[in-house]
Amino acid sequence: MLNRIYIRRIVFISFLHFLLSITFAFAQKTGTTAKPTKTVAKETEALEWHTDLFKVYDISKKTKKPIFAFFTGSDWCGWCKKLQADVFAKPEFISWASKNVVLLELDYPRFKQLSPELTQQNQNLQQTFQIAGYPTIWMFNLDKPDTSSKFNIDAIGSLGYPQGAEQGKEQVKFLDDANRLMDAKKNGTK
């Protein structure tokens, strides 16, 4: 009798766990295409994000601006979406980015396919910068000697979500941190 009750409880708990798992999985999938993603996309239309490293290299050389590489999991990373909403969508960031950097998005999605070339490029950069988590931003300059097929990377520094920022003013801390990195590079300090 005791075994029967125990087995029923295990079956009930397993069934409940299964239902909750389905509910959470469905909520995550629908959450990635829900209103916040569309809102962020509309708000950041002024930003020009590139995905091709060679194109970004050419723009960087012409404008003499460093590359701002955003390593993201666009369709699954909650902190990446939060960074986009709290920082990248803000007018202060849009203005700063337009004046100071060339934007490169390096995506590592789970639910959408990238071209094999883009996947390979992104994996190579992920290994080069030893990316262990998302979101991560690296600012750097590139140089490509005429005699070489490889880039030389002059790293400026890395950033992530602005921890410890005043709520609603995350872009202020993020931009302070980014400017500090850029100033340190210009002045030859760390």
N, C-alpha and C positions, 0 to 999 in steps of 0.2 A: 504494500500500500504506500509506504514512504517513498519507494523508488518511483512509483507511478506519478505521485505529486511532484517529485523532483524533476522527472522527465518532462512533465507538462510545463513546469516553470521555465525550464531550459528552452523548450520549443517556443513558448510565448515570448521570452526575452529575445531569442534569436529572431523571431518574426518581427518584433518591435524594432530591433536593431536594423533589420533589413529595410523596413519601411522608412526609418529615419535616414538611412544612408541614401535611399532613392530620393527622398525629399531634399536633402542637402546637395546632392549631385545635380538635381534639376535646378535648384535655386542658384547654384554657382554658374551653370551653363546659361541660364536666362539672364543672370546678373551681368554677364560680360557684354550682352548686346542691349541692355536696357538703357534707359534715358541718360544716366551719367556719362556713358561713353559718347553718345551723340552730342551732349552738351559740351563736353571737353573738346570734341572735334570742331564744333562751331566756334568756340571761344578761341581756339588756337589756330584758326585759319590763317592768321597773319604770319605765323611761323612757317618757314620753309624747311622741312625736314627732308634730308636726302638719305638714300640707302646705299648708294654706290660709292665706295671708298675712292675710286679713281676720279670721279666727278668732284667729290669733296676736296680731294687733293688739289685739283686744278683751281677750284674756287678759292681755296685757302691761299694758294700761291699768288693768285691775281689780287686778292684783297688784303693779303698779309695779316689775316686773322687766323687764330688757332682753331683747331677742330674741337667741337664739343660732342663727344660720343656718348650717347644714352643707351646703355645696355638694359634691355627690357624684355619682359615676357608679356607682350601686349594683350594676350587673350586669357591670361590666368593670374598675373601678378597684381595683387591688391595694392601693395605699396607703390608699384609703378603708376597705377591709375591715380592713386592719392597724390603722388608727386606731380603728375600732370595737372590735376585739378587745383592743387594748393600752390603750385609754383609756376609751371609752364603756361598755364592759362591766364596768369595775371599780367596786366599791362606793363608793370615794372619789368618783368622778365622778358616779355616780348620786345620791349624797347632796348633793354640791355643786350639781348641776344642779337638783334638786328645790327647793333653797333659794334659788337665785340667778338663774335664767334661765327663759325660755320657749323650748322647742326647736322649731326649724323645719327640716325636711329639704327641700332643693331638689335634686331628682334630675335627672340628665341621662343616662338609660340608652341603651344601644345596641340591646339585644335585646328590650326590652319597651316597650309603648305606654303613654303617659300620655294623659289626656284633653286635648283641644285647649286648654281653659282653663288647666289646670295647666302644660302645656308653655309657653303664652304667658306666664303669670306667672313661671315659672322663667327663661325667656329674658330677660324684662324686668329681673329682679333680677341676672342674670348680667351684663347690659350696664351696669346702674347701678353695680355694685361692680367692674366690669372684671375679672371672674374669668378668669384665664389658665390655671389648672391646678387639679387636684383631688388631694387634698381641700383645701378652703379653708373656714375658718370666719370669719364676720364677726359681731361683736356690735354691736348698735345699738339705739337707741330710735326709735320712730316717733311722729309727731304728724300729725293730720289736721285742719286747720282746718275749721270747719263750712261755710265759704263755698267750699271747694275740694274737688275730687274726687281730688286728688293727695296723697300722703304727703310729709311732710318727714322726712328721715332725719338722725338725730344719731348719727354713727358713733362707736363706742367703740374699735374696732380689730379687726385680723384675726390669725388663728392658722392654723397648718397642723400637720402631723405634728411632734411634739416632737423636733427634731433634737438630737443630743448628749445625750439622756437615757440614764440608766443602764438597761441592758436589764432588763426586768421591772418597771421603775418609771417607765415613760413617763407614766403618769397624774399622777405627782407633778410632773414638769416642766411638763406641759400645764396643770395647775391653778395652778401658780405663775405661769406666763405669763398665764393668763386673769385671775387675781386682780390681777396687776400692771397689766394694761390697765384693769380696772374701777376700781382705786384711783387710777390716773393720771387717769381721767375725772372721778372724784369730786373730786379735788384740783385739777383744772384744769391738769394738766401732761401732757406726752407722754412 
